[in-house]
Amino acid sequence: MKGPYSAGMVSGVGVPGRELPLFERGRELGGRWSRRRFAGVVTAAAAVAAVPACSPAPADSRSGSRSDSRSGSASATAPAAPGATGKPSGPRPLYLGTYTSAEGGGTGIGLAVYDPATGAVTGRGTLTGVADPSYLAVHPDGRTLYAVDEGQDGAVTAVRLADRRILGTRSTGGAGPCHLSVHPTGRWLLSANYTSGSVAVHPIDGSGALGERTDLVAHSGPPPGPGRPGPRAHQVVTSPDGGHVLAVDLGTDTVRTYRLDTRTGRLTEVSWAHTRPGAGPRHLTFHPDGRYAYLANEVDNTVAVCAYDPPTGRLTIGEPRSTGAGGGTNYPAQILVTADGRFAYLANRGHNSLARYAVEAGGARLGLLGTTPVAGDFPRQIAFSPDGALLFAANQKSGTVSVFHVDRASGALRPAGEPYASPVAVCALPL
């Protein structure tokens, strides 16, 4: 791993004008090499939608769907709708991802509500019928939830939130899908197959259901070598302007940029960006102005600022800098930026903290302000509430979700009570 850092140090992250070569090394947890122990991150959608409760309904029968005979079941109470001002009033929905095949894991997508004022979380049951839903995303209109089925026979599932009805499951054409996102048009679902190193595209119809896959792009890279397993697609996101799709590949130390044909659902590769050898890039997030992005490197325990050119989709990766995790073993998981672009937060697995950065020079630098204990073990994923007032952290090993109040002036985090218990918590999606 990268050499020790001082947990209290302040660093500036610059953006040089060159790209860096390739390398990647393996990761270990509990003495076993396992993709399952590391995969999956989520970006919280800004959609705010009420989710009325109803009786469980069976899944729709769909051509090409693996879920024809599956049914979703849930016990839930309807959260209140937003008030006239558009601000949350009353409990809001919270969806929780897990591994159903892991020891001590859940039985499906966890259902809960949270109080937007206090951050208190209350359980509301489980939506069954979705295997290994380790990553979740919501449609821009707030009506449909999407989940990966992170198995060898990878798939993605759509769930209608109004009645928690499973609309169908489609194959991703790869193994171990660990991330998905909805294109801003709301017409395409993008997913990253970690184990097979590929990116899939599925059409979304007017009901929110998924159609047959329109594209599957397999990544290529240097031949496997010591600690380099070959392509491992870890995340796929759309640039803020909607012009390009970017895929983060941990196994080849690259971020690939594609153009998506929004008529056909086909991807065309336009550029690659390389991290330094052995960085193991995991998660990318954009600054609100779209000219910079921030990259969490899982394997070498670093974070980097990237310059982004919207017209071409070209990403230039800057020099790696501290995660604030000190000298112990640490695997950075996910990085987020506040909606006003002033602060960034990084989930540190191993150090079990949330690093806080000041975003400086219009987005071109990150200044490390310090770290906050996450009050859990192995924070796999973090997400803001839609209003940005709360930050949720899914702690995989402790099986908990920690909630923090976010100070808008200083970016400081304050715990919102005790963590909420959720089996093998790997994803929290507050709406």
PyMOL commands that set and color helices and strands:
alter all, ss='L'
color gray80, all
select helices_A, chain A and resi 361-363
alter helices_A, ss='H'
color red, helices_A
select strands_A, chain A and resi 92-97+109-114+121-127+136-138+144-149+155-160+165-171+177-182+188-193+198-203+215-218+233-238+245-249+254-261+266-274+281-286+292-297+302-309+314-317+331-337+343-349+353-360+365-373+379-384+390-395+400-406+413-415+420-421+427-430
alter strands_A, ss='S'
color yellow, strands_A
deselect
rebuild
show_as cartoon
